[in-house]
């Protein structure tokens, strides 16, 4: 078996990330149902109170999930620019943002969007990858999808369309 073309790997991963971030095509989706709005537009449906309040079992708020995603993407973007952000990464800090005002919520969503767009652009640029780098790229899509699902379980108004039943 031959190794896949690096450009094909980057295109496929960029397609998955784009779908998670910006939504699925109206006719088909790889991860999300067709016409699903994706992560950013789903988060736009929420008020700061909704993002701050839903904490099942005393767990994290949606705002904390969003800050965690923003921070993770920030680290990935720094890594893609040649930095080593892992040595002093403070993952716990991103979970401390439990409550947000409307202004803070708008700012947090804008910062998440900027980091997500930067990461998507970095992934679109093909380059040779070692096993650890490829695993990191793949994990970034899984990480975003996981948290989008968690957020949608916490607040059903962020959900996308139901699956269509074929007749």
C-alpha positions, -999 to 999 in steps of 0.1 A, spaced: 0 0 0 14 34 -9 11 65 13 -16 89 3 -6 121 -15 1 148 11 -20 173 -9 -50 149 -8 -47 144 29 -47 182 34 -77 186 11 -97 159 29 -89 173 63 -97 208 52 -131 196 39 -139 180 73 -128 211 92 -147 234 69 -179 213 74 -175 213 112 -167 251 114 -190 264 86 -216 237 80 -225 210 56 -233 212 20 -271 212 13 -269 179 -5 -245 159 17 -222 160 47 -193 139 58 -198 145 95 -229 167 99 -263 163 83 -269 181 50 -276 218 56 -263 217 92 -251 253 100 -219 241 116 -202 253 148 -199 290 143 -235 297 132 -248 273 159 -230 293 186 -244 325 171 -279 313 181 -269 315 218 -271 344 242 -244 350 268 -269 338 294 -274 306 276 -237 301 270 -230 308 307 -259 289 323 -261 253 310 -239 233 333 -254 197 336 -242 181 368 -221 211 377 -199 206 346 -185 232 323 -206 259 306 -208 263 268 -187 294 272 -160 273 288 -162 248 259 -158 276 234 -129 292 252 -113 257 254 -117 253 216 -104 288 210 -73 281 231 -67 247 214 -69 263 179 -46 291 191 -20 265 201 -24 247 168 -20 280 148 12 288 168 25 253 161 17 257 124 39 289 124 68 269 137 65 277 174 65 251 202 34 261 222 31 228 241 58 233 268 39 261 286 3 253 275 -22 258 303 -52 238 292 -69 242 326 -71 280 322 -94 277 292 -120 259 313 -121 287 339 -143 310 317 -177 299 330 -198 330 327 -197 357 300 -215 390 294 -230 397 260 -199 417 251 -176 390 263 -196 363 244 -194 382 212 -157 387 216 -151 351 225 -171 339 194 -151 363 172 -118 351 186 -129 315 181 -139 323 145 -105 340 138 -85 310 152 -107 285 133 -102 304 100 -65 306 106 -63 269 114 -84 260 83 -60 280 61 -30 264 77 -44 229 71 -51 238 34 -14 244 28 1 209 19 33 200 35 51 167 44 39 154 77 55 130 101 32 106 121 29 130 151 19 159 129 -6 139 109 -21 126 141 -23 162 154 -41 174 123 -66 146 124 -72 151 162 -80 187 156 -111 177 135 -121 151 161 -117 176 189 -139 202 173 -165 176 164 -165 163 199 -171 197 215 -197 207 190 -216 175 199 -212 183 236 -225 218 232 -255 205 212 -263 181 240 -261 210 265 -284 233 245 -306 217 219 -312 250 201 -277 248 187 -285 215 169 -286 211 132 -313 195 111 -324 160 117 -312 133 94 -334 128 63 -351 94 59 -348 80 24 -379 65 10 
